[in-house]
């Protein structure tokens, strides 16, 4: 009993799936671009501001800004390959 829940054989279903995939890519591109812009802005701050921002970021996020940027780029690569990213942890 398949009930056609898993397969997107219908061309309309495939169009919807493609639209969702494209939307996911567009949204994540914006997220990554925004974070990269913020990160690059933090890197050019004077040393005291930069240390405070990065320390505060790590305190609140549980990971350094570099680790988060690396993970976002990894997820972006998976999305572009239409693959499922590994769990974030």
PDB file of N, CA, C and O in Angstrom:
ATOM      1  N   UNK A   1       0.826  -1.175   0.000  1.00  0.00           N
ATOM      2  CA  UNK A   1       0.000   0.000   0.000  1.00  0.00           C
ATOM      3  C   UNK A   1       0.878   1.249   0.000  1.00  0.00           C
ATOM      4  O   UNK A   1       1.375   1.670   1.045  1.00  0.00           O
ATOM      5  N   UNK A   2       1.059   1.820  -1.152  1.00  0.00           N
ATOM      6  CA  UNK A   2       1.931   2.982  -1.302  1.00  0.00           C
ATOM      7  C   UNK A   2       1.171   4.280  -1.074  1.00  0.00           C
ATOM      8  O   UNK A   2       1.721   5.217  -0.497  1.00  0.00           O
ATOM      9  N   UNK A   3      -0.047   4.354  -1.503  1.00  0.00           N
ATOM     10  CA  UNK A   3      -0.887   5.549  -1.418  1.00  0.00           C
ATOM     11  C   UNK A   3      -0.258   6.764  -2.088  1.00  0.00           C
ATOM     12  O   UNK A   3      -0.737   7.886  -1.916  1.00  0.00           O
ATOM     13  N   UNK A   4       0.809   6.548  -2.848  1.00  0.00           N
ATOM     14  CA  UNK A   4       1.477   7.618  -3.605  1.00  0.00           C
ATOM     15  C   UNK A   4       1.891   8.791  -2.704  1.00  0.00           C
ATOM     16  O   UNK A   4       1.860   9.947  -3.127  1.00  0.00           O
ATOM     17  N   UNK A   5       2.278   8.481  -1.460  1.00  0.00           N
ATOM     18  CA  UNK A   5       2.687   9.534  -0.538  1.00  0.00           C
ATOM     19  C   UNK A   5       4.163   9.888  -0.681  1.00  0.00           C
ATOM     20  O   UNK A   5       4.569  11.012  -0.384  1.00  0.00           O
ATOM     21  N   UNK A   6       4.954   8.936  -1.132  1.00  0.00           N
ATOM     22  CA  UNK A   6       6.395   9.151  -1.199  1.00  0.00           C
ATOM     23  C   UNK A   6       6.822   9.633  -2.569  1.00  0.00           C
ATOM     24  O   UNK A   6       7.698  10.491  -2.672  1.00  0.00           O
ATOM     25  N   UNK A   7       6.232   9.109  -3.612  1.00  0.00           N
ATOM     26  CA  UNK A   7       6.664   9.414  -4.971  1.00  0.00           C
ATOM     27  C   UNK A   7       5.931  10.633  -5.518  1.00  0.00           C
ATOM     28  O   UNK A   7       4.725  10.793  -5.328  1.00  0.00           O
ATOM     29  N   UNK A   8       6.679  11.474  -6.193  1.00  0.00           N
ATOM     30  CA  UNK A   8       6.083  12.651  -6.832  1.00  0.00           C
ATOM     31  C   UNK A   8       6.018  12.398  -8.331  1.00  0.00           C
ATOM     32  O   UNK A   8       6.669  13.088  -9.114  1.00  0.00           O
ATOM     33  N   UNK A   9       5.219  11.392  -8.730  1.00  0.00           N
ATOM     34  CA  UNK A   9       5.113  11.035 -10.141  1.00  0.00           C
ATOM     35  C   UNK A   9       4.299  12.065 -10.909  1.00  0.00           C
ATOM     36  O   UNK A   9       4.554  12.305 -12.089  1.00  0.00           O
ATOM     37  N   UNK A  10       3.348  12.657 -10.267  1.00  0.00           N
ATOM     38  CA  UNK A  10       2.493  13.642 -10.894  1.00  0.00           C
ATOM     39  C   UNK A  10       3.327  14.870 -11.246  1.00  0.00           C
ATOM     40  O   UNK A  10       4.101  15.357 -10.421  1.00  0.00           O
ATOM     41  N   UNK A  11       3.171  15.365 -12.458  1.00  0.00           N
ATOM     42  CA  UNK A  11       3.976  16.514 -12.885  1.00  0.00           C
ATOM     43  C   UNK A  11       3.688  17.749 -12.033  1.00  0.00           C
ATOM     44  O   UNK A  11       4.584  18.560 -11.799  1.00  0.00           O
ATOM     45  N   UNK A  12       2.454  17.898 -11.572  1.00  0.00           N
ATOM     46  CA  UNK A  12       2.121  19.031 -10.700  1.00  0.00           C
ATOM     47  C   UNK A  12       2.851  18.908  -9.365  1.00  0.00           C
ATOM     48  O   UNK A  12       3.353  19.897  -8.830  1.00  0.00           O
ATOM     49  N   UNK A  13       2.906  17.684  -8.832  1.00  0.00           N
ATOM     50  CA  UNK A  13       3.646  17.454  -7.587  1.00  0.00           C
ATOM     51  C   UNK A  13       5.126  17.770  -7.776  1.00  0.00           C
ATOM     52  O   UNK A  13       5.760  18.353  -6.897  1.00  0.00           O
ATOM     53  N   UNK A  14       5.666  17.388  -8.913  1.00  0.00           N
ATOM     54  CA  UNK A  14       7.081  17.639  -9.191  1.00  0.00           C
ATOM     55  C   UNK A  14       7.352  19.139  -9.306  1.00  0.00           C
ATOM     56  O   UNK A  14       8.389  19.622  -8.851  1.00  0.00           O
ATOM     57  N   UNK A  15       6.422  19.873  -9.913  1.00  0.00           N
ATOM     58  CA  UNK A  15       6.573  21.330 -10.015  1.00  0.00           C
ATOM     59  C   UNK A  15       6.598  21.966  -8.627  1.00  0.00           C
ATOM     60  O   UNK A  15       7.400  22.859  -8.352  1.00  0.00           O
ATOM     61  N   UNK A  16       5.711  21.495  -7.765  1.00  0.00           N
ATOM     62  CA  UNK A  16       5.662  22.018  -6.397  1.00  0.00           C
ATOM     63  C   UNK A  16       6.956  21.693  -5.665  1.00  0.00           C
ATOM     64  O   UNK A  16       7.519  22.546  -4.980  1.00  0.00           O
ATOM     65  N   UNK A  17       7.425  20.459  -5.810  1.00  0.00           N
ATOM     66  CA  UNK A  17       8.671  20.045  -5.174  1.00  0.00           C
ATOM     67  C   UNK A  17       9.843  20.890  -5.663  1.00  0.00           C
ATOM     68  O   UNK A  17      10.685  21.303  -4.865  1.00  0.00           O
ATOM     69  N   UNK A  18       9.902  21.148  -6.962  1.00  0.00           N
ATOM     70  CA  UNK A  18      10.972  21.979  -7.525  1.00  0.00           C
ATOM     71  C   UNK A  18      10.887  23.413  -7.015  1.00  0.00           C
ATOM     72  O   UNK A  18      11.909  24.037  -6.727  1.00  0.00           O
ATOM     73  N   UNK A  19       9.668  23.934  -6.905  1.00  0.00           N
ATOM     74  CA  UNK A  19       9.477  25.295  -6.400  1.00  0.00           C
ATOM     75  C   UNK A  19       9.942  25.405  -4.956  1.00  0.00           C
ATOM     76  O   UNK A  19      10.614  26.368  -4.587  1.00  0.00           O
ATOM     77  N   UNK A  20       9.585  24.421  -4.140  1.00  0.00           N
ATOM     78  CA  UNK A  20      10.003  24.412  -2.735  1.00  0.00           C
ATOM     79  C   UNK A  20      11.522  24.321  -2.638  1.00  0.00           C
ATOM     80  O   UNK A  20      12.136  25.015  -1.828  1.00  0.00           O
ATOM     81  N   UNK A  21      12.126  23.473  -3.457  1.00  0.00           N
ATOM     82  CA  UNK A  21      13.584  23.328  -3.456  1.00  0.00           C
ATOM     83  C   UNK A  21      14.255  24.632  -3.852  1.00  0.00           C
ATOM     84  O   UNK A  21      15.231  25.040  -3.222  1.00  0.00           O
ATOM     85  N   UNK A  22      13.748  25.292  -4.886  1.00  0.00           N
ATOM     86  CA  UNK A  22      14.311  26.575  -5.314  1.00  0.00           C
ATOM     87  C   UNK A  22      14.150  27.634  -4.228  1.00  0.00           C
ATOM     88  O   UNK A  22      15.062  28.425  -3.984  1.00  0.00           O
ATOM     89  N   UNK A  23      12.992  27.646  -3.579  1.00  0.00           N
ATOM     90  CA  UNK A  23      12.735  28.603  -2.505  1.00  0.00           C
ATOM     91  C   UNK A  23      13.693  28.370  -1.342  1.00  0.00           C
ATOM     92  O   UNK A  23      14.227  29.316  -0.761  1.00  0.00           O
ATOM     93  N   UNK A  24      13.903  27.097  -1.011  1.00  0.00           N
ATOM     94  CA  UNK A  24      14.828  26.744   0.069  1.00  0.00           C
ATOM     95  C   UNK A  24      16.230  27.258  -0.247  1.00  0.00           C
ATOM     96  O   UNK A  24      16.908  27.794   0.629  1.00  0.00           O
ATOM     97  N   UNK A  25      16.659  27.097  -1.485  1.00  0.00           N
ATOM     98  CA  UNK A  25      17.981  27.577  -1.896  1.00  0.00           C
ATOM     99  C   UNK A  25      18.059  29.097  -1.802  1.00  0.00           C
ATOM    100  O   UNK A  25      19.043  29.639  -1.298  1.00  0.00           O
ATOM    101  N   UNK A  26      17.037  29.780  -2.279  1.00  0.00           N
ATOM    102  CA  UNK A  26      17.021  31.248  -2.246  1.00  0.00           C
ATOM    103  C   UNK A  26      17.066  31.780  -0.816  1.00  0.00           C
ATOM    104  O   UNK A  26      17.820  32.705  -0.511  1.00  0.00           O
ATOM    105  N   UNK A  27      16.260  31.193   0.048  1.00  0.00           N
ATOM    106  CA  UNK A  27      16.209  31.645   1.437  1.00  0.00           C
ATOM    107  C   UNK A  27      17.541  31.395   2.128  1.00  0.00           C
ATOM    108  O   UNK A  27      18.051  32.262   2.837  1.00  0.00           O
ATOM    109  N   UNK A  28      18.102  30.211   1.920  1.00  0.00           N
ATOM    110  CA  UNK A  28      19.362  29.920   2.592  1.00  0.00           C
ATOM    111  C   UNK A  28      20.496  30.780   2.047  1.00  0.00           C
ATOM    112  O   UNK A  28      21.392  31.167   2.798  1.00  0.00           O
ATOM    113  N   UNK A  29      20.469  31.084   0.759  1.00  0.00           N
ATOM    114  CA  UNK A  29      21.476  31.995   0.190  1.00  0.00           C
ATOM    115  C   UNK A  29      21.442  33.341   0.909  1.00  0.00           C
ATOM    116  O   UNK A  29      22.488  33.919   1.203  1.00  0.00           O
ATOM    117  N   UNK A  30      20.238  33.836   1.190  1.00  0.00           N
ATOM    118  CA  UNK A  30      20.097  35.118   1.893  1.00  0.00           C
ATOM    119  C   UNK A  30      20.620  35.019   3.325  1.00  0.00           C
ATOM    120  O   UNK A  30      21.274  35.940   3.817  1.00  0.00           O
ATOM    121  N   UNK A  31      20.333  33.908   3.987  1.00  0.00           N
ATOM    122  CA  UNK A  31      20.817  33.703   5.354  1.00  0.00           C
ATOM    123  C   UNK A  31      22.340  33.687   5.370  1.00  0.00           C
ATOM    124  O   UNK A  31      22.965  34.374   6.177  1.00  0.00           O
ATOM    125  N   UNK A  32      22.934  32.903   4.478  1.00  0.00           N
ATOM    126  CA  UNK A  32      24.391  32.791   4.425  1.00  0.00           C
ATOM    127  C   UNK A  32      25.031  34.129   4.077  1.00  0.00           C
ATOM    128  O   UNK A  32      26.017  34.523   4.700  1.00  0.00           O
ATOM    129  N   UNK A  33      24.489  34.821   3.102  1.00  0.00           N
ATOM    130  CA  UNK A  33      25.042  36.118   2.695  1.00  0.00           C
ATOM    131  C   UNK A  33      24.992  37.114   3.853  1.00  0.00           C
ATOM    132  O   UNK A  33      25.960  37.833   4.097  1.00  0.00           O
ATOM    133  N   UNK A  34      23.872  37.156   4.560  1.00  0.00           N
ATOM    134  CA  UNK A  34      23.724  38.072   5.692  1.00  0.00           C
ATOM    135  C   UNK A  34      24.734  37.756   6.787  1.00  0.00           C
ATOM    136  O   UNK A  34      25.370  38.658   7.333  1.00  0.00           O
ATOM    137  N   UNK A  35      24.881  36.465   7.107  1.00  0.00           N
ATOM    138  CA  UNK A  35      25.830  36.102   8.160  1.00  0.00           C
ATOM    139  C   UNK A  35      27.262  36.414   7.735  1.00  0.00           C
ATOM    140  O   UNK A  35      28.053  36.907   8.540  1.00  0.00           O
ATOM    141  N   UNK A  36      27.601  36.133   6.481  1.00  0.00           N
ATOM    142  CA  UNK A  36      28.950  36.444   5.995  1.00  0.00           C
ATOM    143  C   UNK A  36      29.230  37.945   6.063  1.00  0.00           C
ATOM    144  O   UNK A  36      30.327  38.357   6.442  1.00  0.00           O
ATOM    145  N   UNK A  37      28.250  38.755   5.700  1.00  0.00           N
ATOM    146  CA  UNK A  37      28.421  40.210   5.776  1.00  0.00           C
ATOM    147  C   UNK A  37      28.637  40.658   7.219  1.00  0.00           C
ATOM    148  O   UNK A  37      29.510  41.482   7.493  1.00  0.00           O
ATOM    149  N   UNK A  38      27.847  40.117   8.133  1.00  0.00           N
ATOM    150  CA  UNK A  38      27.999  40.458   9.548  1.00  0.00           C
ATOM    151  C   UNK A  38      29.365  40.014  10.063  1.00  0.00           C
ATOM    152  O   UNK A  38      30.065  40.771  10.735  1.00  0.00           O
ATOM    153  N   UNK A  39      29.729  38.786   9.742  1.00  0.00           N
ATOM    154  CA  UNK A  39      31.006  38.229  10.192  1.00  0.00           C
ATOM    155  C   UNK A  39      32.171  39.076   9.684  1.00  0.00           C
ATOM    156  O   UNK A  39      33.086  39.394  10.443  1.00  0.00           O
ATOM    157  N   UNK A  40      32.139  39.437   8.416  1.00  0.00           N
ATOM    158  CA  UNK A  40      33.208  40.266   7.849  1.00  0.00           C
ATOM    159  C   UNK A  40      33.241  41.644   8.503  1.00  0.00           C
ATOM    160  O   UNK A  40      34.315  42.218   8.685  1.00  0.00           O
ATOM    161  N   UNK A  41      32.087  42.172   8.854  1.00  0.00           N
ATOM    162  CA  UNK A  41      32.028  43.444   9.567  1.00  0.00           C
ATOM    163  C   UNK A  41      32.632  43.344  10.959  1.00  0.00           C
ATOM    164  O   UNK A  41      33.314  44.262  11.415  1.00  0.00           O
ATOM    165  N   UNK A  42      32.382  42.227  11.633  1.00  0.00           N
ATOM    166  CA  UNK A  42      32.954  42.033  12.960  1.00  0.00           C
ATOM    167  C   UNK A  42      34.476  41.948  12.893  1.00  0.00           C
ATOM    168  O   UNK A  42      35.173  42.431  13.785  1.00  0.00           O
ATOM    169  N   UNK A  43      34.982  41.333  11.833  1.00  0.00           N
ATOM    170  CA  UNK A  43      36.430  41.134  11.712  1.00  0.00           C
ATOM    171  C   UNK A  43      37.198  42.436  11.522  1.00  0.00           C
ATOM    172  O   UNK A  43      38.397  42.481  11.797  1.00  0.00           O
ATOM    173  N   UNK A  44      36.540  43.494  11.060  1.00  0.00           N
ATOM    174  CA  UNK A  44      37.247  44.761  10.847  1.00  0.00           C
ATOM    175  C   UNK A  44      37.053  45.744  12.005  1.00  0.00           C
ATOM    176  O   UNK A  44      37.542  46.872  11.948  1.00  0.00           O
ATOM    177  N   UNK A  45      36.348  45.325  13.047  1.00  0.00           N
ATOM    178  CA  UNK A  45      36.183  46.178  14.228  1.00  0.00           C
ATOM    179  C   UNK A  45      37.525  46.306  14.947  1.00  0.00           C
ATOM    180  O   UNK A  45      38.433  45.501  14.744  1.00  0.00           O
ATOM    181  N   UNK A  46      37.631  47.330  15.787  1.00  0.00           N
ATOM    182  CA  UNK A  46      38.862  47.413  16.578  1.00  0.00           C
ATOM    183  C   UNK A  46      38.928  46.202  17.504  1.00  0.00           C
ATOM    184  O   UNK A  46      37.912  45.558  17.766  1.00  0.00           O
ATOM    185  N   UNK A  47      40.103  45.900  17.989  1.00  0.00           N
ATOM    186  CA  UNK A  47      40.341  44.640  18.697  1.00  0.00           C
ATOM    187  C   UNK A  47      39.432  44.442  19.910  1.00  0.00           C
ATOM    188  O   UNK A  47      38.990  43.321  20.160  1.00  0.00           O
ATOM    189  N   UNK A  48      39.147  45.487  20.657  1.00  0.00           N
ATOM    190  CA  UNK A  48      38.325  45.339  21.859  1.00  0.00           C
ATOM    191  C   UNK A  48      36.866  45.048  21.509  1.00  0.00           C
ATOM    192  O   UNK A  48      36.236  44.181  22.114  1.00  0.00           O
ATOM    193  N   UNK A  49      36.342  45.773  20.535  1.00  0.00           N
ATOM    194  CA  UNK A  49      34.966  45.503  20.081  1.00  0.00           C
ATOM    195  C   UNK A  49      34.871  44.100  19.496  1.00  0.00           C
ATOM    196  O   UNK A  49      33.934  43.358  19.790  1.00  0.00           O
ATOM    197  N   UNK A  50      35.836  43.748  18.675  1.00  0.00           N
ATOM    198  CA  UNK A  50      35.839  42.431  18.026  1.00  0.00           C
ATOM    199  C   UNK A  50      35.864  41.316  19.063  1.00  0.00           C
ATOM    200  O   UNK A  50      35.090  40.363  18.966  1.00  0.00           O
ATOM    201  N   UNK A  51      36.741  41.425  20.052  1.00  0.00           N
ATOM    202  CA  UNK A  51      36.812  40.396  21.096  1.00  0.00           C
ATOM    203  C   UNK A  51      35.490  40.292  21.848  1.00  0.00           C
ATOM    204  O   UNK A  51      35.027  39.192  22.151  1.00  0.00           O
ATOM    205  N   UNK A  52      34.886  41.435  22.148  1.00  0.00           N
ATOM    206  CA  UNK A  52      33.625  41.429  22.876  1.00  0.00           C
ATOM    207  C   UNK A  52      32.524  40.767  22.045  1.00  0.00           C
ATOM    208  O   UNK A  52      31.772  39.937  22.556  1.00  0.00           O
ATOM    209  N   UNK A  53      32.428  41.138  20.757  1.00  0.00           N
ATOM    210  CA  UNK A  53      31.387  40.580  19.884  1.00  0.00           C
ATOM    211  C   UNK A  53      31.566  39.075  19.740  1.00  0.00           C
ATOM    212  O   UNK A  53      30.599  38.325  19.870  1.00  0.00           O
ATOM    213  N   UNK A  54      32.790  38.622  19.472  1.00  0.00           N
ATOM    214  CA  UNK A  54      33.017  37.186  19.287  1.00  0.00           C
ATOM    215  C   UNK A  54      32.810  36.406  20.585  1.00  0.00           C
ATOM    216  O   UNK A  54      32.301  35.285  20.558  1.00  0.00           O
ATOM    217  N   UNK A  55      33.197  36.985  21.709  1.00  0.00           N
ATOM    218  CA  UNK A  55      32.986  36.318  23.000  1.00  0.00           C
ATOM    219  C   UNK A  55      31.492  36.227  23.304  1.00  0.00           C
ATOM    220  O   UNK A  55      31.003  35.185  23.741  1.00  0.00           O
ATOM    221  N   UNK A  56      30.775  37.321  23.070  1.00  0.00           N
ATOM    222  CA  UNK A  56      29.334  37.342  23.310  1.00  0.00           C
ATOM    223  C   UNK A  56      28.607  36.375  22.369  1.00  0.00           C
ATOM    224  O   UNK A  56      27.665  35.693  22.772  1.00  0.00           O
ATOM    225  N   UNK A  57      29.052  36.326  21.127  1.00  0.00           N
ATOM    226  CA  UNK A  57      28.459  35.409  20.155  1.00  0.00           C
ATOM    227  C   UNK A  57      28.606  33.969  20.639  1.00  0.00           C
ATOM    228  O   UNK A  57      27.636  33.211  20.664  1.00  0.00           O
ATOM    229  N   UNK A  58      29.823  33.602  21.021  1.00  0.00           N
ATOM    230  CA  UNK A  58      30.071  32.224  21.465  1.00  0.00           C
ATOM    231  C   UNK A  58      29.276  31.899  22.726  1.00  0.00           C
ATOM    232  O   UNK A  58      28.753  30.794  22.871  1.00  0.00           O
ATOM    233  N   UNK A  59      29.189  32.860  23.629  1.00  0.00           N
ATOM    234  CA  UNK A  59      28.433  32.656  24.872  1.00  0.00           C
ATOM    235  C   UNK A  59      26.965  32.370  24.563  1.00  0.00           C
ATOM    236  O   UNK A  59      26.365  31.483  25.170  1.00  0.00           O
ATOM    237  N   UNK A  60      26.390  33.111  23.628  1.00  0.00           N
ATOM    238  CA  UNK A  60      24.970  32.960  23.311  1.00  0.00           C
ATOM    239  C   UNK A  60      24.667  31.816  22.355  1.00  0.00           C
ATOM    240  O   UNK A  60      23.600  31.208  22.433  1.00  0.00           O
ATOM    241  N   UNK A  61      25.592  31.519  21.459  1.00  0.00           N
ATOM    242  CA  UNK A  61      25.348  30.484  20.445  1.00  0.00           C
ATOM    243  C   UNK A  61      25.915  29.120  20.829  1.00  0.00           C
ATOM    244  O   UNK A  61      25.479  28.096  20.304  1.00  0.00           O
ATOM    245  N   UNK A  62      26.878  29.105  21.736  1.00  0.00           N
ATOM    246  CA  UNK A  62      27.487  27.836  22.118  1.00  0.00           C
ATOM    247  C   UNK A  62      28.571  27.388  21.148  1.00  0.00           C
ATOM    248  O   UNK A  62      29.190  26.343  21.349  1.00  0.00           O
ATOM    249  N   UNK A  63      28.801  28.159  20.113  1.00  0.00           N
ATOM    250  CA  UNK A  63      29.846  27.892  19.122  1.00  0.00           C
ATOM    251  C   UNK A  63      30.432  29.225  18.696  1.00  0.00           C
ATOM    252  O   UNK A  63      29.780  30.266  18.778  1.00  0.00           O
ATOM    253  N   UNK A  64      31.678  29.173  18.239  1.00  0.00           N
ATOM    254  CA  UNK A  64      32.289  30.411  17.762  1.00  0.00           C
ATOM    255  C   UNK A  64      31.653  30.829  16.440  1.00  0.00           C
ATOM    256  O   UNK A  64      31.023  30.022  15.755  1.00  0.00           O
ATOM    257  N   UNK A  65      31.827  32.090  16.098  1.00  0.00           N
ATOM    258  CA  UNK A  65      31.303  32.596  14.826  1.00  0.00           C
ATOM    259  C   UNK A  65      31.938  31.852  13.654  1.00  0.00           C
ATOM    260  O   UNK A  65      31.277  31.597  12.648  1.00  0.00           O
ATOM    261  N   UNK A  66      33.218  31.503  13.782  1.00  0.00           N
ATOM    262  CA  UNK A  66      33.899  30.750  12.727  1.00  0.00           C
ATOM    263  C   UNK A  66      33.263  29.378  12.537  1.00  0.00           C
ATOM    264  O   UNK A  66      33.076  28.928  11.407  1.00  0.00           O
ATOM    265  N   UNK A  67      32.930  28.709  13.648  1.00  0.00           N
ATOM    266  CA  UNK A  67      32.295  27.393  13.565  1.00  0.00           C
ATOM    267  C   UNK A  67      30.918  27.488  12.911  1.00  0.00           C
ATOM    268  O   UNK A  67      30.550  26.645  12.094  1.00  0.00           O
ATOM    269  N   UNK A  68      30.170  28.514  13.277  1.00  0.00           N
ATOM    270  CA  UNK A  68      28.836  28.696  12.699  1.00  0.00           C
ATOM    271  C   UNK A  68      28.946  28.990  11.209  1.00  0.00           C
ATOM    272  O   UNK A  68      28.192  28.433  10.412  1.00  0.00           O
ATOM    273  N   UNK A  69      29.872  29.855  10.827  1.00  0.00           N
ATOM    274  CA  UNK A  69      30.065  30.167   9.410  1.00  0.00           C
ATOM    275  C   UNK A  69      30.450  28.917   8.627  1.00  0.00           C
ATOM    276  O   UNK A  69      29.939  28.686   7.531  1.00  0.00           O
ATOM    277  N   UNK A  70      31.340  28.119   9.181  1.00  0.00           N
ATOM    278  CA  UNK A  70      31.747  26.869   8.528  1.00  0.00           C
ATOM    279  C   UNK A  70      30.554  25.933   8.356  1.00  0.00           C
ATOM    280  O   UNK A  70      30.383  25.328   7.297  1.00  0.00           O
ATOM    281  N   UNK A  71      29.734  25.814   9.393  1.00  0.00           N
ATOM    282  CA  UNK A  71      28.559  24.933   9.339  1.00  0.00           C
ATOM    283  C   UNK A  71      27.542  25.448   8.322  1.00  0.00           C
ATOM    284  O   UNK A  71      26.956  24.657   7.583  1.00  0.00           O
ATOM    285  N   UNK A  72      27.325  26.768   8.276  1.00  0.00           N
ATOM    286  CA  UNK A  72      26.397  27.338   7.296  1.00  0.00           C
ATOM    287  C   UNK A  72      26.879  27.071   5.873  1.00  0.00           C
ATOM    288  O   UNK A  72      26.078  26.751   4.995  1.00  0.00           O
ATOM    289  N   UNK A  73      28.169  27.198   5.646  1.00  0.00           N
ATOM    290  CA  UNK A  73      28.714  26.920   4.312  1.00  0.00           C
ATOM    291  C   UNK A  73      28.570  25.441   3.957  1.00  0.00           C
ATOM    292  O   UNK A  73      28.303  25.096   2.806  1.00  0.00           O
ATOM    293  N   UNK A  74      28.748  24.579   4.944  1.00  0.00           N
ATOM    294  CA  UNK A  74      28.575  23.142   4.724  1.00  0.00           C
ATOM    295  C   UNK A  74      27.120  22.833   4.352  1.00  0.00           C
ATOM    296  O   UNK A  74      26.859  22.077   3.416  1.00  0.00           O
ATOM    297  N   UNK A  75      26.192  23.415   5.082  1.00  0.00           N
ATOM    298  CA  UNK A  75      24.768  23.219   4.788  1.00  0.00           C
ATOM    299  C   UNK A  75      24.442  23.756   3.401  1.00  0.00           C
ATOM    300  O   UNK A  75      23.692  23.130   2.652  1.00  0.00           O
ATOM    301  N   UNK A  76      24.998  24.909   3.057  1.00  0.00           N
ATOM    302  CA  UNK A  76      24.781  25.496   1.732  1.00  0.00           C
ATOM    303  C   UNK A  76      25.233  24.543   0.630  1.00  0.00           C
ATOM    304  O   UNK A  76      24.551  24.396  -0.385  1.00  0.00           O
ATOM    305  N   UNK A  77      26.373  23.901   0.825  1.00  0.00           N
ATOM    306  CA  UNK A  77      26.854  22.933  -0.169  1.00  0.00           C
ATOM    307  C   UNK A  77      25.894  21.763  -0.315  1.00  0.00           C
ATOM    308  O   UNK A  77      25.628  21.315  -1.431  1.00  0.00           O
ATOM    309  N   UNK A  78      25.370  21.261   0.803  1.00  0.00           N
ATOM    310  CA  UNK A  78      24.403  20.167   0.743  1.00  0.00           C
ATOM    311  C   UNK A  78      23.129  20.599   0.015  1.00  0.00           C
ATOM    312  O   UNK A  78      22.592  19.851  -0.802  1.00  0.00           O
ATOM    313  N   UNK A  79      22.656  21.790   0.310  1.00  0.00           N
ATOM    314  CA  UNK A  79      21.440  22.281  -0.346  1.00  0.00           C
ATOM    315  C   UNK A  79      21.655  22.392  -1.849  1.00  0.00           C
ATOM    316  O   UNK A  79      20.785  22.008  -2.631  1.00  0.00           O
ATOM    317  N   UNK A  80      22.805  22.914  -2.255  1.00  0.00           N
ATOM    318  CA  UNK A  80      23.083  23.059  -3.683  1.00  0.00           C
ATOM    319  C   UNK A  80      23.203  21.715  -4.387  1.00  0.00           C
ATOM    320  O   UNK A  80      22.979  21.625  -5.595  1.00  0.00           O
ATOM    321  N   UNK A  81      23.554  20.670  -3.641  1.00  0.00           N
ATOM    322  CA  UNK A  81      23.636  19.325  -4.220  1.00  0.00           C
ATOM    323  C   UNK A  81      22.321  18.569  -4.057  1.00  0.00           C
ATOM    324  O   UNK A  81      22.238  17.385  -4.387  1.00  0.00           O
ATOM    325  N   UNK A  82      21.282  19.257  -3.544  1.00  0.00           N
ATOM    326  CA  UNK A  82      19.978  18.635  -3.272  1.00  0.00           C
ATOM    327  C   UNK A  82      20.111  17.432  -2.357  1.00  0.00           C
ATOM    328  O   UNK A  82      19.457  16.408  -2.558  1.00  0.00           O
ATOM    329  N   UNK A  83      20.953  17.561  -1.362  1.00  0.00           N
ATOM    330  CA  UNK A  83      21.186  16.488  -0.411  1.00  0.00           C
ATOM    331  C   UNK A  83      20.732  16.961   0.964  1.00  0.00           C
ATOM    332  O   UNK A  83      20.470  18.146   1.169  1.00  0.00           O
ATOM    333  N   UNK A  84      20.644  16.046   1.880  1.00  0.00           N
ATOM    334  CA  UNK A  84      20.228  16.380   3.237  1.00  0.00           C
ATOM    335  C   UNK A  84      21.470  16.644   4.081  1.00  0.00           C
ATOM    336  O   UNK A  84      22.354  15.791   4.149  1.00  0.00           O
ATOM    337  N   UNK A  85      21.557  17.810   4.727  1.00  0.00           N
ATOM    338  CA  UNK A  85      22.734  18.102   5.550  1.00  0.00           C
ATOM    339  C   UNK A  85      22.752  17.255   6.814  1.00  0.00           C
ATOM    340  O   UNK A  85      21.706  16.800   7.279  1.00  0.00           O
ATOM    341  N   UNK A  86      23.946  17.043   7.369  1.00  0.00           N
ATOM    342  CA  UNK A  86      24.016  16.313   8.636  1.00  0.00           C
ATOM    343  C   UNK A  86      23.414  17.148   9.760  1.00  0.00           C
ATOM    344  O   UNK A  86      23.217  18.354   9.617  1.00  0.00           O
ATOM    345  N   UNK A  87      23.131  16.501  10.859  1.00  0.00           N
ATOM    346  CA  UNK A  87      22.552  17.208  12.007  1.00  0.00           C
ATOM    347  C   UNK A  87      23.515  18.271  12.503  1.00  0.00           C
ATOM    348  O   UNK A  87      24.731  18.075  12.506  1.00  0.00           O
ATOM    349  N   UNK A  88      22.963  19.387  12.918  1.00  0.00           N
ATOM    350  CA  UNK A  88      23.774  20.474  13.470  1.00  0.00           C
ATOM    351  C   UNK A  88      23.978  20.181  14.947  1.00  0.00           C
ATOM    352  O   UNK A  88      23.027  19.891  15.672  1.00  0.00           O
ATOM    353  N   UNK A  89      25.219  20.260  15.382  1.00  0.00           N
ATOM    354  CA  UNK A  89      25.436  19.959  16.787  1.00  0.00           C
ATOM    355  C   UNK A  89      26.699  20.493  17.326  1.00  0.00           C
ATOM    356  O   UNK A  89      26.996  20.304  18.505  1.00  0.00           O
TER     357      UNK A  89
END
